Amino acid sequence: MAVSREIVIEIAECLRRGIVLAQDNGDHPESWVQRFPRNCCNNAANLLVVALRGVGAKKIFREIGTVENGDRHVWVNVDGFRVDITADQFDGPTIVVAIDSEWHAAITDAKPYSDLRDGLPDGLSSEEIDRLTEIHEKTLKSLMAK
């Protein structure tokens, strides 16, 4: 099922707002929250995958590419929309939900992050995928409660 752009925007905004609130409170158990958005793109992308799957989105995968300064960056593609809540770590927009993102167009060698199974990389055991999914779901729930 394709999800509407409005729903994707709402999820991205809520997730970003929850992470920033948790950061401001300084009481979140996930250490990456305190450095958000710096070096958090993979964690944020995983949370977006879990949240988007929760509203029934099916065509979801993470993408990776190299930004102008040579750093690698990860974001989500859902039904053709690029979704990114950490581009501002590279002076990009705070939230991107766009089919044609000018900012992402400047990223070189953009491609799917890896073969994905349920939004997480293949090559991991089912137990590890279950463990990571549980961590992301708990984090997502705690952030959304903020």
Secondary structure, DSSP 8 states (H G I E B T S, - for coil): ----HHHHHHHHHHHHHHHHHHHHHT--S-GGGGGTTTT-HHHHHHHHHHHHHHTT--SEEEEEEE-TTS-EEEEEEETTEEEES-GGGGT--S-EEESS-HHHHT-EEEEESS-EETTEETTS-HHHHHHHHHHHHHHHHHHHT-
